[in-house]
Amino acid sequence: MNATTTTAMPILRVEHLSMKFGGLVAIGDLSFDVRRGEITALIGPNGAGKTTVFNCITGFYKPTEGMIRFTGRAGDEFLLERMPDFQITAKAKVARTFQNIRLFSGMTVLENLLVAQHNKLMKASGYTLLGLFGIGGYPQAAAEAIEKARYWLEKADLTDRADDPAGDLPYGAQRRLEIARAMCTDPELLCLDEPAAGLNPKESLALNALLNDIKDNTGTSILLIEHDMSVVMEISDHVVVLEYGRKISDGTPEEVRTDPSVIAAYLGVDDEEVEEVLIEVGDEDVIEQLDTGPDTEHGPEASASMFAGPLSDTVVHGNGERVTVEKGAGKAGRARTEKPAAAKPAGTAARPVKASASTGRAKSGKASAAEKAEPPVTGDKSAEAKAKPAAARKEGISNRLSAPRGGKADNLQLVKGIGPVNEKKLNAHGIYHFDQIAAWKKADIAAAEAYLAFDGRIAREDWIGQAKALAKKAASVPATRRGGRK
Ligand SMILES: Nc1ncnc2c1ncn2[C@@H]1O[C@H](COP(=O)(O)OP(=O)(O)OP(=O)(O)O)[C@@H](O)[C@H]1O
């Protein structure tokens, strides 16, 4: 294979990937490419399967079916689904970061960058004591490692903090350090799992700058999972959208943001988030409709929550296209699009409706605190919810608080499985702290699952165990040093 062919090849080709956990199809027949030298974003609502895709690519999971073909710069090909994870890092040069920051928090920032180069240094030592004492290539390799660490310190804007413990850095700086650490391994493909989670706008900008710099100056291709649409739309060359483990859209940010299936998928979140998404995708016409308030005649059923089930939402786009999510449907696959030509005759044409008027309230009329405190369980998923202990549903979680202690909530997104949507919901239900989740009993879990419309996921993802560990850690760290966006 000549060099031109190689550079034109996608660095990663995911072909017919499926991953099943028992009866749950987390990913179903998924195919997409990551093009070399580009930033590709993998987006989708919570539970869409994004992290599972990452876990398959990086060897944490062995997919049930499908191929993950990696082509290196030199034309070397690897089938990642057949390789153990350490070889994927070492041979294919795929590096990753995780949803939850995983730094050596007691080591300094510089030490974190040097540890990342440990394998290379050990190789240079010839794995001998003499090597470590300067016989052979070790001194040269050590000097190069320090130079590389210095380079990435500067790129990540961390030079001033080089000697500080990594755990002392602000949250955004820790995220950049993780990326710098991954870059010290000279990856060909960098996989980032929600790098912008918990960042404030200034930190998000710094992250965007770092990722663009990597793209422009290193040749490393980037695959990122991200919920923050401003990051996705700003820096991605290519966006793949998942919903329930299936691809619903694939294209440029511009193509994806105007794709009715994607809008319909995102309409499946809370009112406030629908608004956020639509503002971020910049569909002026739809935003205007949001401002017109509820349409009781054509408005949707009781809930538009992705977690609460049935939708009957309709949106009219700038080009006159009307997207209806069928009554009883939850997902984009069931979205029906009517082109303007197919619109009903004058007089009977459906009025533009408030896209997210799931509760029949106008944009300005946000839910009252009482409504938010215990929203009713509605829709299709209510069948599931009904199966939960009735008392739990009725009484809700036992250790709710009316406000975060000390006015500062913990960053619940540090619990794997809690994304921005679920964090917001938990806060709305009076859950702000790790120790609250850590103290949940069976009935509390059932109550939480009822309004998050989960089915056993809290136990599966061991939120209690994770929250216990995080609560313990938080208790040992002064409040001012706790990472998080809150
Ligand atoms: N190890 C596992 N065992 C059982 N089910 C799993 C496992 N890992 C993931 N799942 C399930 O697979 C589905 C997809 O989860 P995944 O974490 O990949 O979604 P996601 O899109 O990354 O979500 P989020 O945005 O919330 O992180 C979920 O229903 C999840 O509960």
The ligand as a MOL file (V3000), in Angstrom:
LIG
                    3D

  0  0  0     0  0            999 V3000
M  V30 BEGIN CTAB
M  V30 COUNTS 31 33 0 0 0
M  V30 BEGIN ATOM
M  V30 1 N -21.1020 -3.7500 31.3050 0
M  V30 2 C -22.3920 -3.5770 31.0470 0
M  V30 3 N -23.3070 -4.4630 31.4400 0
M  V30 4 C -24.6200 -4.3090 31.1690 0
M  V30 5 N -25.1310 -3.2510 30.4990 0
M  V30 6 C -24.2610 -2.3220 30.0960 0
M  V30 7 C -22.8490 -2.4170 30.3400 0
M  V30 8 N -22.2370 -1.3270 29.8090 0
M  V30 9 C -23.2170 -0.5850 29.2630 0
M  V30 10 N -24.4200 -1.1730 29.4320 0
M  V30 11 C -25.7240 -0.7040 28.9630 0
M  V30 12 O -25.5740 -0.3930 27.5860 0
M  V30 13 C -26.3220 0.7620 27.2600 0
M  V30 14 C -25.4050 1.7810 26.6480 0
M  V30 15 O -24.5770 2.3030 27.6790 0
M  V30 16 P -23.3910 3.3270 27.3840 0
M  V30 17 O -22.7350 3.6210 28.7030 0
M  V30 18 O -22.5370 2.8120 26.3040 0
M  V30 19 O -24.2030 4.5940 26.8620 0
M  V30 20 P -23.6940 6.0770 26.6550 0
M  V30 21 O -24.2640 6.5410 25.3730 0
M  V30 22 O -22.2170 6.1450 26.8200 0
M  V30 23 O -24.4180 6.8140 27.8730 0
M  V30 24 P -23.9700 8.0880 28.7340 0
M  V30 25 O -24.0470 9.2560 27.8230 0
M  V30 26 O -24.9910 8.1170 29.8320 0
M  V30 27 O -22.5850 7.8000 29.2410 0
M  V30 28 C -26.9740 1.2290 28.5510 0
M  V30 29 O -28.2730 0.7310 28.5860 0
M  V30 30 C -26.1120 0.6050 29.6250 0
M  V30 31 O -26.8470 0.3810 30.7960 0
M  V30 END ATOM
M  V30 BEGIN BOND
M  V30 1 1 1 2
M  V30 2 1 2 3
M  V30 3 2 2 7
M  V30 4 2 3 4
M  V30 5 1 4 5
M  V30 6 2 5 6
M  V30 7 1 6 7
M  V30 8 1 6 10
M  V30 9 1 7 8
M  V30 10 2 8 9
M  V30 11 1 9 10
M  V30 12 1 10 11
M  V30 13 1 11 12
M  V30 14 1 11 30
M  V30 15 1 12 13
M  V30 16 1 13 14
M  V30 17 1 13 28
M  V30 18 1 14 15
M  V30 19 1 15 16
M  V30 20 2 16 17
M  V30 21 1 16 18
M  V30 22 1 16 19
M  V30 23 1 19 20
M  V30 24 2 20 21
M  V30 25 1 20 22
M  V30 26 1 20 23
M  V30 27 1 23 24
M  V30 28 2 24 25
M  V30 29 1 24 26
M  V30 30 1 24 27
M  V30 31 1 28 29
M  V30 32 1 28 30
M  V30 33 1 30 31
M  V30 END BOND
M  V30 END CTAB
M  END
